Amino acid sequence: MSEQQVSSFKKSLTSVFLEKGIVDEITLRRAEEVLSKEGSRSRNQLLHILIDQFKISRDLLFEEAARFYSFRVLDITRESMDDGVIGFIRKELQTLPLYVRELAIENKALPYKIDTLKEGRLLIITPDPTNPGIYNIARSFNNKKFEICYVPQSQWDEIWNRVSIDKAIYKDRESELRDEGFVQDEEEDSEKFEQAIDEEISRSGLVTLIESIFVDAVRVGASDIHVLPRGEKITEFYFRVDGKLSRWYTHTETRAEAVAAVVKDRAKNLDRFERNLAQDGFAQLIIDKKTIRFRLSVIPVIGQELKSKFESIVIRVLREMNVGKRIEDLGFDPYSEDRIKRAIKKPHGIVIVTGPTGSGKSTTLVAALRTIMDPSLNIITVEDPVEYFIDGARQVKLNPKLDFDDALRAILRHDPDIVMVGEMRDKTTAEIAIKLANTGHLTLSTLHTNDAPSALSRLFKMGVEPFLIAYSINIVVAQRLIRKLCPRCKAVVKEVDYPILRKFGMSEEEISKHTVYRAMGCIDCLKGYKGRTAIHEALYFTKEIRQLVLDAGSSINEEELRQAGIKNGMITLRERALELLKAGITSIDEVTTVTSDD
């Protein structure tokens, strides 16, 4: 829109305000002076100046603006706001990704109903139809035919209160809670307390809320759901999306114990009446015609009162689609991909994948197994817990009567060809894994270390002999997941931070030759990022590497190992992240966060 068009727009709309006596000329002139000083060209900024600084009626201004731009004006107080309408709005909101739903709430846009008289259009109600962001939100609903309609702010607030909380179905007065046994003392009768919890659950709609949380988590691509009690009647729900936790919803209408009870009721192996022990359970649901598994971890925590028995719950979302990935799909650079393929095709030896929790180690190991899987091979896995079902492998699940050490010893007598060990946790586990490797078995396992060379140092500090490390390991692969910039909204960094890029190891020529981008944020992404990709550092064991390990004295020299690996073609995690930065795939912030100084 040109400056002349903006001026014409102001003159046309403001003339309507003057004609109808909504604004007088002096007030309008002063408001336009403020707008001029702010240098804004936003087409509804003048309206907000009139509302905020000159106290003109919001409803009068926006209703006239809506009519001026031919938006339909609705009066929803004349229509029935029954549970069907509220349910429809909730259902439609749940079809949106988390970040779009947050934008819809922030911009005050709600799906209201289907207009059967107008080609089945979805009516979007908002108190500010001139907001350009409403259009992008409306496009995100499944119904691609829509119409944006104006409703007064008070009506929108009223319907939103019912959609988000539906307070009418709750009874949360302190006197009523006391009468029902909800104010709990240390010596309170537990049977009475549990009965009160059951009564609250039955009338609160908690089951629907919890089930919608599971569905939302799957649809937005969350890897984890966190259920965190913050007080007697405050429970916060967080989703981890692309590695970052963000708050999804805060529930303040029922006790934290009731929320935890409903979550535990959705899963197996969890005792909802046990609040003093850590528990692990699992659930399996069909969502959008796909079978999704959830792993639940429950631990008791203390609230602010110090005597409250709350529970923190973390739910891992396990998607079977991850199992279908191949080595070629995991983002390996050419050198690392070639070396890991060589390592897993050897008849014996250990393949170690290192990295922090949530860095995709299990996905990489499963992809490696699928690459070499063959009906003629006896493949056994030992995991705690078993996250993915691997067709063609015999998967051993640990239990109170079968611990890690006993399971590995049993496997030695079970004629395996390939063994996947969930994690080398201590010296005993590591030595059994090495024994498997040295007796003609290919062994795949994980370690929690920062990079590839430090994995060898970790094994050394566990007490594993250097000659066993040197001759049993085929490759150590360090892995991280790094967020990718949203291709739609990423912006060029105009003032590049030269010192930090030079610290990363980039030369002046490299900095000037490549364009660096930063995160912005739009309707298609989560705060400027969309998806993640893996970066790898592959330390392949050559004769030189093995000799360096054999020559270790009181400690393993990690820097020597790193330099030897680089000499053979190894790309460090930092270098791989910088390649993505130069390609415009990720940002400086992500490189700094995900990789440490070499």
C-alpha positions as CSV (number, residue, x, y, z in Angstrom):
1,M,0.0,0.0,0.0
2,S,1.5,3.4,-1.1
3,E,1.7,6.4,1.2
4,Q,-1.0,8.1,-0.9
5,Q,-3.3,5.0,-0.5
6,V,-2.7,5.0,3.2
7,S,-3.7,8.7,3.4
8,S,-6.8,8.0,1.3
9,F,-7.7,5.2,3.6
10,K,-7.4,7.3,6.7
11,K,-9.4,10.1,5.1
12,S,-12.3,7.8,4.0
13,L,-12.6,5.9,7.3
14,T,-12.1,9.0,9.6
15,S,-14.8,10.9,7.6
16,V,-17.3,8.2,8.6
17,F,-16.2,8.6,12.2
18,L,-16.8,12.4,11.9
19,E,-20.1,12.1,10.2
20,K,-21.5,9.7,12.8
21,G,-20.1,11.8,15.7
22,I,-17.9,9.0,17.0
23,V,-14.9,11.3,17.0
24,D,-14.7,15.1,16.8
25,E,-12.2,17.0,14.5
26,I,-9.9,18.2,17.3
27,T,-9.5,14.7,18.7
28,L,-9.0,13.2,15.3
29,R,-6.3,15.8,14.4
30,R,-4.4,15.2,17.6
31,A,-4.6,11.4,17.1
32,E,-3.2,11.8,13.5
33,E,-0.4,13.9,14.9
34,V,0.5,11.1,17.3
35,L,0.3,8.6,14.4
36,S,2.6,10.8,12.3
37,K,5.2,11.1,15.1
38,E,5.2,7.3,15.5
39,G,5.8,6.9,11.8
40,S,3.4,3.9,11.6
41,R,1.5,2.9,8.5
42,S,-0.4,0.1,10.1
43,R,-4.0,0.5,8.9
44,N,-5.5,0.0,12.3
45,Q,-2.9,1.9,14.4
46,L,-5.0,5.0,14.3
47,L,-7.9,3.1,15.9
48,H,-5.7,1.9,18.7
49,I,-4.4,5.5,19.3
50,L,-8.0,6.8,19.6
51,I,-8.9,4.0,22.0
52,D,-5.8,4.0,24.2
53,Q,-4.9,7.7,24.3
54,F,-8.2,9.4,23.7
55,K,-10.6,6.9,25.4
56,I,-12.9,6.6,22.4
57,S,-15.3,3.6,22.6
58,R,-13.6,0.5,21.2
59,D,-16.8,-1.1,20.1
60,L,-18.0,1.9,18.2
61,L,-14.7,2.4,16.3
62,F,-14.2,-1.2,15.3
63,E,-17.8,-1.9,14.4
64,E,-17.8,1.1,12.0
65,A,-14.4,-0.1,10.7
66,A,-15.8,-3.6,10.1
67,R,-18.8,-2.2,8.3
68,F,-16.6,0.1,6.3
69,Y,-14.5,-2.8,5.0
70,S,-17.6,-5.0,4.5
71,F,-16.9,-7.5,7.3
72,R,-20.0,-9.2,8.6
73,V,-21.0,-7.9,12.1
74,L,-22.4,-10.6,14.4
75,D,-24.3,-10.2,17.7
76,I,-23.7,-13.6,19.3
77,T,-25.7,-12.8,22.4
78,R,-28.8,-13.4,20.3
79,E,-27.7,-17.0,19.5
80,S,-27.6,-20.0,21.7
81,M,-24.2,-20.7,23.3
82,D,-24.9,-24.3,24.2
83,D,-22.3,-27.0,24.8
84,G,-22.4,-28.0,21.1
85,V,-21.1,-24.5,20.0
86,I,-18.4,-24.6,22.7
87,G,-17.4,-28.1,21.8
88,F,-17.2,-27.1,18.1
89,I,-14.9,-24.2,18.9
90,R,-12.6,-26.4,21.0
91,K,-12.5,-29.1,18.4
92,E,-11.6,-26.7,15.6
93,L,-8.9,-25.1,17.8
94,Q,-7.4,-28.5,18.5
95,T,-6.8,-29.0,14.7
96,L,-4.3,-26.2,14.7
97,P,-0.6,-26.6,15.5
98,L,0.3,-25.3,18.9
99,Y,2.0,-22.2,17.7
100,V,-0.9,-21.3,15.4
101,R,-3.4,-21.8,18.3
102,E,-1.3,-19.5,20.4
103,L,-1.4,-16.9,17.6
104,A,-5.1,-17.3,17.3
105,I,-5.6,-16.6,21.0
106,E,-3.1,-13.8,21.0
107,N,-4.8,-12.1,18.0
108,K,-8.3,-12.9,19.4
109,A,-9.6,-15.1,16.5
110,L,-12.0,-18.0,17.2
111,P,-13.7,-20.5,14.8
112,Y,-17.4,-20.0,15.6
113,K,-19.6,-22.2,13.4
114,I,-20.2,-23.4,9.8
115,D,-22.5,-21.2,7.8
116,T,-24.5,-23.7,5.8
117,L,-26.2,-20.9,3.8
118,K,-22.8,-19.7,2.4
119,E,-21.1,-22.8,0.9
120,G,-20.3,-24.2,4.3
121,R,-17.9,-21.4,5.2
122,L,-16.2,-21.4,8.6
123,L,-17.0,-18.2,10.4
124,I,-14.0,-16.7,12.3
125,I,-15.1,-14.2,15.0
126,T,-12.7,-11.5,16.2
127,P,-13.1,-8.0,17.8
128,D,-10.5,-6.7,15.4
129,P,-11.1,-7.8,11.8
130,T,-8.6,-5.2,10.5
131,N,-5.8,-7.2,12.0
132,P,-3.8,-8.6,9.0
133,G,-2.7,-11.6,11.0
134,I,-6.3,-12.9,11.3
135,Y,-6.2,-14.0,7.6
136,N,-3.2,-16.2,8.0
137,I,-4.7,-17.8,11.1
138,A,-8.0,-18.5,9.3
139,R,-6.1,-20.2,6.4
140,S,-4.7,-22.7,8.9
141,F,-8.0,-24.4,9.7
142,N,-9.0,-27.5,7.8
143,N,-12.0,-25.7,6.2
144,K,-10.4,-23.6,3.5
145,K,-13.6,-21.6,2.9
146,F,-13.9,-19.0,5.6
147,E,-15.3,-15.6,6.5
148,I,-13.9,-13.2,9.0
149,C,-16.6,-11.6,11.2
150,Y,-16.7,-8.8,13.8
151,V,-18.0,-9.3,17.3
152,P,-17.7,-6.8,20.2
153,Q,-14.8,-7.3,22.6
154,S,-17.1,-8.2,25.5
155,Q,-18.8,-10.9,23.5
156,W,-15.5,-12.4,22.4
157,D,-14.2,-12.4,26.0
158,E,-17.4,-14.1,27.2
159,I,-17.2,-16.9,24.7
160,W,-13.5,-17.3,25.2
161,N,-13.9,-17.7,29.0
162,R,-16.3,-20.6,28.3
163,V,-14.1,-22.2,25.7
164,S,-10.9,-22.0,27.7
165,I,-12.2,-22.9,31.2
166,D,-16.0,-23.4,31.1
167,K,-16.2,-22.2,34.7
168,A,-19.9,-23.1,34.9
169,I,-19.1,-26.8,35.4
170,Y,-16.7,-26.2,38.3
171,K,-17.5,-25.6,42.0
172,D,-14.3,-24.3,43.5
173,R,-15.4,-22.3,46.5
174,E,-13.2,-22.9,49.6
175,S,-16.1,-23.7,51.8
176,E,-17.4,-26.4,49.4
177,L,-13.9,-27.9,49.2
178,R,-13.7,-28.1,53.0
179,D,-17.2,-29.7,53.1
180,E,-16.1,-32.3,50.6
181,G,-12.7,-33.1,52.3
182,F,-10.5,-31.2,49.8
183,V,-8.5,-29.3,52.5
184,Q,-6.2,-32.0,53.4
185,D,-4.2,-32.4,56.7
186,E,-1.4,-34.9,57.2
187,E,-3.8,-37.1,59.2
188,E,-6.7,-36.7,56.8
189,D,-8.6,-39.9,56.1
190,S,-7.2,-41.1,52.7
191,E,-10.3,-42.9,51.7
192,K,-12.3,-39.7,52.1
193,F,-9.7,-37.8,50.2
194,E,-9.7,-40.3,47.3
195,Q,-13.5,-40.2,47.2
196,A,-13.4,-36.4,46.9
197,I,-10.8,-36.6,44.1
198,D,-13.0,-39.0,42.2
199,E,-16.0,-36.7,42.6
200,E,-14.0,-33.7,41.4
201,I,-12.8,-35.7,38.3
202,S,-16.3,-36.8,37.4
203,R,-17.7,-33.3,37.3
204,S,-14.7,-31.3,36.0
205,G,-14.2,-32.5,32.4
206,L,-10.5,-33.4,33.2
207,V,-10.7,-36.6,31.1
208,T,-11.5,-34.6,28.0
209,L,-8.7,-32.1,28.8
210,I,-6.1,-34.8,29.3
211,E,-7.1,-36.7,26.1
212,S,-6.9,-33.5,24.1
213,I,-3.4,-32.9,25.4
214,F,-2.2,-36.2,24.1
215,V,-3.8,-35.5,20.7
216,D,-2.4,-32.0,20.5
217,A,1.1,-33.2,21.4
218,V,1.1,-35.7,18.5
219,R,-0.3,-33.2,16.0
220,V,2.2,-30.4,16.8
221,G,5.2,-32.9,16.7
222,A,6.0,-32.7,20.4
223,S,8.6,-35.2,21.7
224,D,7.6,-34.8,25.4
225,I,4.6,-33.6,27.5
226,H,5.4,-32.2,30.9
227,V,2.7,-32.1,33.6
228,L,4.0,-29.9,36.3
229,P,2.1,-29.0,39.6
230,R,2.8,-25.4,40.7
231,G,0.3,-25.2,43.6
232,E,-2.7,-26.7,45.2
233,K,-4.9,-25.9,42.1
234,I,-2.3,-24.9,39.5
235,T,-1.0,-27.4,37.0
236,E,1.0,-26.4,34.0
237,F,1.3,-28.4,30.8
238,Y,4.4,-28.0,28.6
239,F,5.3,-29.4,25.2
240,R,8.8,-30.0,24.0
241,V,8.8,-29.1,20.3
242,D,12.1,-29.2,18.3
243,G,14.0,-29.6,21.6
244,K,12.5,-26.6,23.3
245,L,9.9,-26.6,26.1
246,S,7.0,-24.2,25.8
247,R,4.0,-23.8,28.0
248,W,0.8,-25.1,26.3
249,Y,-1.8,-24.6,29.0
250,T,-2.2,-23.7,32.7
251,H,-5.1,-25.4,34.5
252,T,-6.4,-23.7,37.7
253,E,-9.8,-25.2,38.2
254,T,-9.0,-28.6,39.8
255,R,-6.5,-29.9,42.3
256,A,-3.1,-31.0,41.1
257,E,-3.8,-34.5,42.6
258,A,-6.9,-34.9,40.4
259,V,-5.0,-34.0,37.3
260,A,-2.2,-36.5,38.1
261,A,-4.8,-39.2,38.8
262,V,-6.5,-38.8,35.4
263,V,-3.1,-38.8,33.6
264,K,-2.1,-42.0,35.5
265,D,-5.4,-43.6,34.7
266,R,-4.7,-43.3,30.9
267,A,-1.6,-45.6,31.3
268,K,-0.7,-49.1,32.3
269,N,1.6,-50.1,35.2
270,L,0.8,-46.9,37.2
271,D,-0.9,-46.9,40.5
272,R,-3.0,-43.7,40.8
273,F,-3.3,-44.1,44.6
274,E,0.5,-44.2,45.1
275,R,2.0,-40.8,45.5
276,N,5.3,-41.5,47.4
277,L,7.2,-43.6,44.8
278,A,8.6,-43.0,41.4
279,Q,6.7,-45.0,38.8
280,D,7.1,-45.8,35.1
281,G,4.2,-46.7,32.8
282,F,3.1,-46.7,29.2
283,A,0.0,-45.9,27.1
284,Q,-1.0,-46.6,23.5
285,L,-3.5,-44.6,21.6
286,I,-4.8,-44.4,18.0
287,I,-4.5,-40.7,16.9
288,D,-5.3,-39.6,13.4
289,K,-5.4,-43.3,12.3
290,K,-1.9,-44.0,13.6
291,T,-0.9,-46.0,16.6
292,I,1.1,-43.8,19.0
293,R,2.9,-45.1,22.1
294,F,3.6,-42.9,25.2
295,R,6.1,-43.6,28.0
296,L,5.2,-42.1,31.3
297,S,7.6,-41.2,34.2
298,V,6.1,-40.1,37.5
299,I,8.1,-38.8,40.5
300,P,6.9,-37.3,43.8
301,V,7.7,-33.6,44.4
302,I,7.1,-31.1,47.1
303,G,4.9,-28.0,46.7
304,Q,5.4,-24.6,48.2
305,E,3.6,-25.7,51.4
306,L,6.4,-28.3,51.9
307,K,3.9,-30.9,52.9
308,S,1.9,-31.3,49.7
309,K,2.3,-34.6,47.9
310,F,2.4,-33.5,44.3
311,E,3.7,-35.5,41.3
312,S,5.6,-34.4,38.3
313,I,4.8,-36.4,35.2
314,V,6.8,-36.5,31.9
315,I,5.4,-38.3,29.0
316,R,7.6,-39.3,26.0
317,V,5.8,-39.5,22.7
318,L,7.1,-42.4,20.7
319,R,6.3,-42.4,17.0
320,E,6.8,-45.6,15.0
321,M,7.6,-43.6,11.9
322,N,11.1,-42.9,13.4
323,V,11.9,-46.6,13.1
324,G,11.5,-46.5,9.3
325,K,14.3,-44.1,8.8
326,R,17.5,-45.3,7.1
327,I,21.1,-44.1,7.6
328,E,20.7,-42.0,4.5
329,D,17.8,-40.1,6.0
330,L,19.6,-38.9,9.1
331,G,21.5,-36.0,7.8
332,F,25.0,-37.5,7.8
333,D,27.7,-35.7,5.9
334,P,29.3,-37.9,3.2
335,Y,32.4,-38.8,5.3
336,S,30.4,-39.8,8.4
337,E,27.8,-41.7,6.4
338,D,30.5,-43.7,4.6
339,R,32.4,-44.5,7.8
340,I,29.4,-45.6,9.8
341,K,28.3,-47.9,6.9
342,R,31.7,-49.5,6.9
343,A,31.6,-49.9,10.7
344,I,28.3,-51.7,10.8
345,K,29.1,-54.0,7.9
346,K,32.0,-55.5,9.9
347,P,31.3,-58.9,11.4
348,H,32.4,-57.8,14.9
349,G,33.4,-54.8,17.0
350,I,31.5,-52.0,18.8
351,V,29.6,-49.1,17.2
352,I,29.1,-46.3,19.8
353,V,26.7,-43.4,19.4
354,T,27.2,-40.5,21.9
355,G,25.2,-37.5,22.8
356,P,22.8,-36.0,25.4
357,T,19.3,-37.3,26.1
358,G,17.0,-36.5,23.2
359,S,19.7,-36.2,20.6
360,G,18.4,-39.0,18.5
361,K,20.8,-41.8,19.5
362,S,18.2,-44.5,19.5
363,T,16.9,-43.5,16.1
364,T,20.4,-43.7,14.7
365,L,21.0,-47.2,16.2
366,V,17.7,-48.5,14.9
367,A,18.4,-47.1,11.4
368,A,21.8,-48.8,11.5
369,L,20.1,-52.1,12.5
370,R,17.7,-51.8,9.6
371,T,20.5,-51.3,7.2
372,I,22.2,-54.6,8.1
373,M,19.1,-56.6,9.1
374,D,19.0,-60.0,7.4
375,P,16.9,-63.1,8.2
376,S,20.1,-65.1,8.5
377,L,21.2,-63.0,11.4
378,N,20.2,-63.4,15.1
379,I,19.7,-59.8,16.2
380,I,19.0,-59.2,20.0
381,T,18.4,-55.9,21.7
382,V,18.6,-55.1,25.4
383,E,16.7,-52.0,26.3
384,D,15.1,-50.3,29.3
385,P,12.5,-49.4,28.3
386,V,11.8,-50.7,24.8
387,E,10.9,-47.6,22.8
388,Y,10.3,-49.0,19.3
389,F,9.2,-52.4,18.0
390,I,11.9,-53.6,15.5
391,D,10.5,-56.3,13.2
392,G,13.1,-59.0,12.8
393,A,14.9,-58.5,16.1
394,R,14.5,-60.2,19.4
395,Q,14.0,-57.5,22.0
396,V,14.7,-58.1,25.6
397,K,12.8,-55.9,28.1
398,L,14.4,-55.5,31.5
399,N,12.3,-56.1,34.6
400,P,12.8,-56.4,38.4
401,K,13.9,-60.0,38.0
402,L,16.1,-59.4,35.0
403,D,18.7,-56.6,35.3
404,F,21.1,-55.2,32.7
405,D,24.1,-57.4,33.7
406,D,22.1,-60.6,33.8
407,A,20.5,-59.9,30.5
408,L,23.8,-59.3,28.8
409,R,25.3,-62.5,30.3
410,A,22.3,-64.5,29.1
411,I,22.7,-63.1,25.6
412,L,26.2,-64.5,25.4
413,R,24.6,-67.9,25.6
414,H,21.8,-67.1,23.1
415,D,24.0,-67.4,19.9
416,P,23.6,-63.8,18.8
417,D,25.2,-62.3,15.6
418,I,24.3,-58.6,16.4
419,V,23.5,-57.1,19.8
420,M,22.2,-53.7,20.5
421,V,22.8,-52.5,24.1
422,G,20.8,-49.5,25.2
423,E,23.6,-47.9,27.1
424,M,27.0,-48.8,28.5
425,R,26.3,-47.5,32.0
426,D,29.2,-48.7,34.0
427,K,32.4,-50.9,33.9
428,T,30.5,-54.2,34.1
429,T,28.2,-53.3,31.3
430,A,31.0,-52.0,29.1
431,E,33.2,-55.0,29.7
432,I,30.4,-57.4,28.7
433,A,29.7,-55.4,25.6
434,I,33.4,-55.5,24.8
435,K,33.5,-59.2,25.4
436,L,30.6,-59.6,22.9
437,A,32.6,-57.6,20.3
438,N,35.8,-59.6,20.9
439,T,34.0,-62.9,20.5
440,G,32.7,-62.3,17.0
441,H,29.6,-60.2,17.6
442,L,28.7,-56.8,16.2
443,T,27.6,-54.6,19.1
444,L,25.8,-51.3,19.0
445,S,25.5,-49.1,22.1
446,T,25.4,-45.5,23.4
447,L,27.3,-43.3,25.8
448,H,26.5,-39.9,27.3
449,T,29.5,-37.8,26.3
450,N,30.1,-34.4,24.7
451,D,32.0,-35.6,21.6
452,A,33.6,-38.6,20.0
453,P,37.1,-38.5,21.6
454,S,35.6,-38.0,25.1
455,A,33.8,-41.3,24.7
456,L,37.1,-43.2,24.8
457,S,38.2,-41.2,27.8
458,R,34.9,-42.1,29.5
459,L,35.5,-45.8,29.0
460,F,39.1,-45.4,30.2
461,K,37.8,-43.7,33.4
462,M,35.3,-46.5,33.9
463,G,38.3,-48.8,34.3
464,V,38.2,-50.5,30.8
465,E,41.7,-51.5,29.7
466,P,43.2,-49.4,26.8
467,F,43.9,-52.5,24.7
468,L,40.3,-53.6,25.0
469,I,39.1,-50.1,23.9
470,A,41.6,-50.0,21.0
471,Y,40.8,-53.4,19.5
472,S,37.0,-53.7,20.1
473,I,35.7,-50.4,18.8
474,N,34.9,-49.8,15.1
475,I,33.6,-46.2,15.3
476,V,32.4,-43.6,17.8
477,V,29.7,-41.2,16.4
478,A,28.8,-38.1,18.3
479,Q,25.4,-36.7,17.5
480,R,23.3,-33.5,18.1
481,L,20.0,-32.2,16.8
482,I,20.1,-28.6,15.6
483,R,17.0,-26.5,14.8
484,K,16.4,-25.4,11.2
485,L,15.3,-21.9,10.4
486,C,11.8,-21.4,9.0
487,P,12.4,-20.9,5.2
488,R,9.4,-18.6,5.0
489,C,10.3,-16.0,7.6
490,K,14.1,-16.2,8.2
491,A,15.7,-12.8,7.8
492,V,19.2,-11.8,6.7
493,V,21.5,-10.6,9.6
494,K,22.6,-7.2,8.4
495,E,25.1,-6.5,11.1
496,V,27.1,-9.7,11.4
497,D,28.9,-10.4,14.7
498,Y,32.4,-10.8,13.2
499,P,34.2,-11.7,16.5
500,I,31.9,-14.6,17.2
501,L,32.2,-16.0,13.7
502,R,35.9,-15.7,13.8
503,K,35.8,-17.5,17.1
504,F,33.9,-20.3,15.3
505,G,36.9,-20.5,12.9
506,M,35.5,-18.7,9.9
507,S,37.9,-16.5,7.9
508,E,37.1,-13.0,6.8
509,E,36.7,-14.3,3.3
510,E,34.2,-16.9,4.4
511,I,32.2,-14.4,6.4
512,S,31.9,-12.0,3.5
513,K,31.1,-14.7,1.0
514,H,28.1,-16.3,2.9
515,T,24.8,-14.8,4.0
516,V,23.8,-15.4,7.6
517,Y,20.2,-15.6,8.7
518,R,18.3,-15.2,12.0
519,A,15.0,-16.5,13.3
520,M,11.9,-14.3,13.1
521,G,8.6,-16.1,13.6
522,C,5.5,-16.5,11.4
523,I,2.3,-18.5,11.1
524,D,4.2,-21.5,9.7
525,C,6.8,-22.0,12.4
526,L,7.6,-22.0,16.1
527,K,9.5,-18.8,17.0
528,G,11.4,-18.7,13.7
529,Y,12.4,-22.4,13.6
530,K,10.8,-25.4,11.9
531,G,12.1,-28.9,12.3
532,R,15.5,-30.2,13.3
533,T,18.3,-32.0,11.5
534,A,21.2,-34.1,13.0
535,I,24.9,-33.2,12.9
536,H,27.5,-35.8,13.4
537,E,31.2,-36.3,14.3
538,A,32.5,-39.7,13.3
539,L,35.8,-41.0,14.8
540,Y,36.6,-44.0,12.7
541,F,39.2,-46.4,14.2
542,T,42.2,-46.6,12.0
543,K,45.6,-48.1,12.9
544,E,46.8,-44.6,14.0
545,I,43.8,-44.2,16.3
546,R,44.2,-47.6,17.9
547,Q,47.9,-47.0,18.5
548,L,47.1,-43.7,20.3
549,V,44.7,-45.5,22.6
550,L,47.2,-48.3,23.2
551,D,49.9,-45.7,24.1
552,A,47.7,-44.0,26.7
553,G,49.3,-43.7,30.0
554,S,47.4,-42.4,33.0
555,S,44.8,-40.8,30.7
556,I,43.7,-40.7,27.1
557,N,44.7,-37.6,25.2
558,E,41.5,-36.5,23.6
559,E,43.1,-33.7,21.6
560,E,45.5,-36.0,19.9
561,L,42.6,-38.3,19.0
562,R,40.6,-35.4,17.7
563,Q,43.5,-34.2,15.5
564,A,44.1,-37.7,14.2
565,G,40.4,-38.0,13.3
566,I,40.4,-34.7,11.5
567,K,43.6,-35.7,9.6
568,N,41.6,-38.8,8.4
569,G,38.6,-36.7,7.2
570,M,36.5,-36.4,10.4
571,I,34.3,-33.3,10.5
572,T,33.7,-32.0,14.1
573,L,30.3,-31.1,15.4
574,R,31.1,-27.4,15.3
575,E,32.3,-27.6,11.6
576,R,29.2,-29.5,10.6
577,A,27.0,-26.9,12.3
578,L,28.9,-24.1,10.5
579,E,28.2,-25.8,7.2
580,L,24.5,-25.5,7.9
581,L,25.0,-21.9,9.0
582,K,26.7,-21.0,5.7
583,A,23.9,-22.8,3.8
584,G,21.3,-20.6,5.5
585,I,19.8,-23.7,7.3
586,T,20.4,-22.7,10.9
587,S,21.4,-19.6,12.9
588,I,24.4,-18.3,14.9
589,D,22.4,-18.8,18.1
590,E,21.8,-22.5,17.3
591,V,25.5,-23.1,16.5
592,T,26.5,-21.5,19.8
593,T,23.9,-23.5,21.8
594,V,24.3,-26.9,20.3
595,T,28.0,-27.1,19.8
596,S,30.8,-26.4,22.3
597,D,34.2,-25.0,21.7
598,D,36.6,-27.5,20.2
